[in-house]
Amino acid sequence: MTYPYDASKVKHMTTNNNILVVDDEIGIRELLSEILTDEGYNVKVAENAAAARTARKEQRPDLVLLDIWMPDTDGISLLKEWAVSGQLTMPVVMMSGHGTIESAIEATRIGAFDFLEKPISLPKLIATVAKALAGGKMLPKPGLTFAHLGRAKVVTELRQRLEQVSRLKVPLLLTGEAGCGFELIARMLHQRNTAWLQPIDHSWLAQNPFAPLADARDGVLFIDQLETLSKNEQKGLGQLLAKLEKFNVRLVASTAQPMLPLIESGDFDSALLTQLSGVTLRIPSLREHPEDIPDLANTILLQMVEANECPLRHFSVAALNALRNLEWPGNLPVLQNAVKTLALTSLSGEISTEDVVRVAREIGLDHIGASGATSRIPFDLPLREARERFEYQYFLHHIRREEGNMSRVADKVGLERTHLYRKLKQLGIRPSGKTEDTTQG
């Protein structure tokens, strides 16, 4: 014997998607919640942006229905906030009773999946929700972006400089330490819906340097580890440069090594470097903006939790301060590995200072005291090398504290300016920022 059944009831029993409804009108919240609950979804509601932020922090929903017009923060601003902070990892459908084409276009540009105009018809709601949830499964796994690097002065100024050169088509050379985020910076220059090409190796430069041009047309071609190019690969890169304008391709190259020694040794073509370095930007290391490390660590941990890569965890305030006071040789990859280790090996939901000290010891990170000087300089070093390590940290501390104002640095350390510059050159420190005290005269 067969029994009639309601297909929608079977669907109700099998779905477990979590939907967050954000709307300042209680009637609409309750109506949408009732409809979607009847459809088998788990529904949470929020009456404003503040409540939505809290709900988003507690659990990443599979879908958000977000009203545009709200009293505290409008939906477009909240959508943008999630996009910038890397929390737009779920599809968002915007809702508005005063919908306009402009609002829909703006929301879509920021990253909204779709747009519903009130009053919302039941069939339209159900179809859009199903479509958005299916599309959400295709979203890329979240990762760090340039926006996550922080808000310190050196990062803010780098962002401003990148914006100034973003529309140029000339090659851009990025320099800095290994792991400082070359790809994140290059991707900031990449425009949505245009090509992004990042070849895995460099052998194609010697074999057929024009191969990627068609695929990279109107987009960005990123070549990292410039210092590793062979002579034939350098020759191919020189040939490629001459064709970029024809295909409207922006070349971004990066190197984590000083190029001058390679030129002096004959291992790199000086003419090629001149072509590549017409616009050059140096990317700061993590130790140059330690105030951003707590937010970075929180972001990395949050992304792991949301991706179900670790149990639910959070840092104590003291643990975040401890992370801030660590040296980070290797920069972002080392920080990411440290956070991953902490997330997977901590014995409680709160990651403590003791956890940070344990992991720092296990992976060999140096601790930085409040003065900024390395407190773990190995005592088995020759006196000269140990002194140089201390002086390096000592002068970096004062340059950061005085925001690059070398007049004030000279006063603080008790050296004349000429002697200070001589010492910095000897230690391999290149001062940046203001060199005159603009607060006087």
Residue pairs with C-beta under 8 A, 6 or more apart in sequence:
8 39
11 39
11 40
12 38
12 39
12 40
13 40
14 40
15 39
15 40
15 41
16 42
17 41
17 42
17 62
17 63
17 133
18 41
18 42
18 43
18 44
18 59
18 61
18 62
18 63
19 36
19 41
19 42
19 43
19 44
19 61
19 62
19 63
19 64
19 65
19 129
20 43
20 44
20 45
20 46
20 52
20 55
20 56
20 61
20 63
20 64
20 65
21 29
21 32
21 33
21 36
21 43
21 44
21 45
21 46
21 64
21 65
22 45
22 46
22 47
22 48
22 49
22 51
22 52
22 64
22 65
22 66
22 67
22 70
22 75
22 78
23 29
23 32
23 45
23 47
23 65
23 67
23 70
23 95
24 47
24 48
24 67
24 69
24 70
24 71
25 67
26 47
28 67
28 118
29 45
29 47
30 45
32 43
32 45
32 65
32 120
32 125
33 43
33 45
35 122
35 125
35 126
36 43
36 129
37 43
39 126
39 129
41 129
44 55
44 61
46 52
46 54
46 55
48 70
48 71
48 72
48 73
49 70
49 72
49 73
49 74
49 75
49 77
49 78
50 72
50 73
52 64
52 66
52 78
53 78
55 61
56 64
56 82
56 87
60 87
60 89
60 90
60 306
61 90
62 90
62 91
62 133
62 136
63 90
63 91
63 92
63 93
63 129
63 132
63 133
63 136
64 90
64 91
64 92
64 93
65 93
65 95
65 116
65 129
66 75
66 78
66 79
66 92
66 93
66 94
66 95
66 112
67 75
67 94
67 95
67 96
68 74
68 75
68 76
68 94
68 95
68 96
68 98
68 99
68 103
68 107
69 75
69 96
69 97
69 98
70 78
73 81
75 94
75 95
75 96
75 107
76 94
76 103
76 106
76 107
76 110
79 88
79 92
79 94
79 107
79 110
79 111
79 112
80 110
81 87
82 88
82 92
83 110
83 111
84 147
85 147
85 148
85 299
86 142
86 143
86 144
86 145
86 147
86 148
86 299
86 303
87 302
88 111
89 139
89 142
89 303
89 306
90 136
90 139
91 113
91 114
91 132
91 133
91 135
91 136
91 139
92 111
92 112
92 113
93 112
93 113
93 114
93 115
93 116
93 128
93 129
93 132
94 103
94 104
94 107
94 112
94 114
94 115
94 116
95 115
95 116
95 117
95 118
95 120
96 103
96 115
96 116
96 117
96 118
97 117
97 118
97 119
99 115
99 117
99 118
103 115
104 115
107 115
108 115
109 192
113 132
113 135
113 136
114 128
114 131
114 132
116 124
116 125
116 128
141 307
142 303
142 306
142 307
143 303
144 181
144 184
144 296
144 299
144 300
144 332
144 336
145 184
145 187
145 188
146 159
146 162
146 181
146 184
146 185
146 187
146 188
148 184
148 295
148 296
148 299
149 155
149 181
149 184
149 289
149 292
149 296
150 289
150 291
150 292
150 295
150 296
151 292
152 288
152 289
152 291
152 292
153 289
153 403
154 284
154 288
154 289
154 432
155 284
155 289
155 292
158 185
158 281
158 283
158 284
159 188
161 281
162 185
162 188
162 189
162 281
165 172
165 189
165 279
165 281
166 188
166 189
168 250
168 279
169 244
169 245
169 248
169 249
169 250
170 278
170 279
171 241
171 244
171 250
171 251
171 252
171 253
171 275
171 276
171 278
171 279
172 186
172 189
172 250
172 251
172 252
172 253
172 279
172 280
172 281
173 226
173 253
173 254
173 255
173 276
173 277
173 279
173 280
173 281
174 182
174 185
174 186
174 252
174 253
174 254
174 255
174 280
174 281
174 282
174 283
175 254
175 255
175 256
175 280
175 281
175 282
175 283
176 182
176 254
176 256
176 282
176 283
176 284
176 285
177 256
177 283
177 285
177 331
178 256
178 330
178 331
179 256
179 330
179 331
179 332
179 333
179 334
180 256
180 283
180 284
180 285
180 286
180 331
180 332
181 283
181 331
181 332
182 224
182 254
182 256
182 283
183 198
183 222
183 224
185 252
185 281
185 283
186 220
186 222
186 252
186 254
187 196
187 220
189 220
189 250
189 252
190 196
190 219
190 220
191 219
194 218
194 219
194 220
195 215
195 216
195 217
195 218
195 219
195 220
196 219
196 220
196 222
197 212
197 215
197 216
197 219
197 220
197 221
197 222
198 221
198 222
198 224
199 212
199 223
202 223
202 225
202 228
202 229
202 230
202 233
203 233
204 211
204 212
204 236
205 229
205 232
205 233
205 234
205 236
205 237
205 240
206 230
206 232
206 233
206 235
206 236
207 236
208 236
209 236
209 237
209 239
209 240
210 239
210 240
210 243
212 221
213 240
213 243
213 244
213 246
213 247
213 249
214 247
216 247
216 249
217 247
217 248
217 249
218 247
218 248
218 249
219 249
219 250
220 249
220 250
220 251
220 252
221 244
221 249
221 250
221 251
221 252
222 252
222 253
222 254
223 237
223 251
223 252
223 253
223 254
224 253
224 254
225 254
225 255
225 256
226 253
226 254
226 255
226 259
226 276
227 255
227 256
227 257
227 259
227 262
227 268
229 237
229 268
231 269
234 268
234 269
234 272
235 269
237 272
237 276
238 269
238 271
238 272
238 275
240 251
241 251
241 275
241 276
244 250
244 251
251 276
253 276
259 268
259 273
262 268
263 269
263 270
263 273
282 432
285 328
285 331
286 292
286 293
286 296
286 328
286 331
286 332
286 335
287 327
287 328
287 368
287 396
288 396
288 400
290 324
290 325
290 368
291 324
293 320
293 323
293 324
293 326
293 328
293 335
294 315
294 320
294 321
294 323
294 324
296 332
296 335
297 315
297 320
297 323
297 335
297 339
298 315
298 320
300 335
300 336
300 339
300 340
301 310
301 313
301 314
301 315
301 339
301 342
301 343
301 351
304 310
304 313
304 339
304 340
304 343
305 311
305 312
305 313
305 343
309 340
309 343
310 340
310 343
310 344
311 343
311 349
312 349
313 342
313 343
313 346
313 349
313 350
313 351
314 349
314 350
314 351
315 323
315 350
315 351
316 350
316 351
316 352
316 353
318 352
318 353
319 350
319 351
319 352
319 353
319 355
319 356
321 353
322 353
322 356
322 357
322 360
323 335
323 338
323 356
325 367
325 368
325 369
325 370
326 356
326 360
326 365
326 366
326 367
326 368
327 365
327 366
327 367
327 368
327 374
328 334
328 335
328 365
329 365
329 366
334 363
334 365
337 363
338 359
338 360
338 363
338 365
341 359
341 362
341 363
342 351
342 355
342 356
342 359
343 351
345 355
345 359
346 352
346 355
360 367
366 374
366 375
366 376
367 374
367 375
367 376
368 374
368 375
368 393
369 375
371 397
372 393
372 394
372 396
372 397
372 398
372 400
372 401
373 390
373 393
373 394
373 397
374 389
374 390
374 393
377 386
377 389
377 390
378 386
379 386
381 389
388 427
391 423
391 427
392 427
392 428
392 429
394 413
395 409
395 413
395 423
395 424
395 427
395 429
396 429
398 409
398 412
398 413
399 406
399 409
399 429
399 431
399 433
401 412
402 408
402 409
402 412
403 433
403 434
404 431
404 432
404 433
404 434
404 435
405 433
405 434
405 435
405 436
405 437
405 438
406 417
406 420
406 421
406 431
406 434
406 435
406 436
407 417
407 435
407 436
407 437
408 437
409 420
409 431
410 416
410 417
410 420
413 420
415 423
421 431
424 430
424 431
